Amino acid sequence: MSNSEGPSRRVFTVTPSDSINFSRIVRQLYVGVGGNIVVVNNDNSTTTFVNVIQGTIIGPFNIVRVNNTNTTASSLVAFE
C-alpha cells in the first residue's frame, strides 16, 4: 500500500508562508475557520480554493505549501 492509500503519517498545524515549504508532501487540509486557501502544488503552480466552509477537509492532492498571501482561512491542519 502506498502512502497515498493508507492513513496519514502525521498531522500538523499549518502556518501559511509565501516561501517556506512543508517538510513533506501534504495530501489533505482540514479547515477550522473558513475562507480562501492558496496552495502550492508540487510543480510550484498555485491553486486557490475559494470560500471553503469551516470544518471541511479538502484533498486529496499533493501540495508543498499554503501561501500566506490571499489565504483568508485559518486554523488549518495538514495531513501528510
Beta strands, then each sheet from edge to edge (+ up, - down):
strand 1: 11-13
strand 2: 28-33
strand 3: 35-41
strand 4: 46-52
strand 5: 57-58
strand 6: 63-66
strand 7: 74-79
sheet 1: 1+ 7- 2+ 5-
sheet 2: 4+ 3- 6+
end
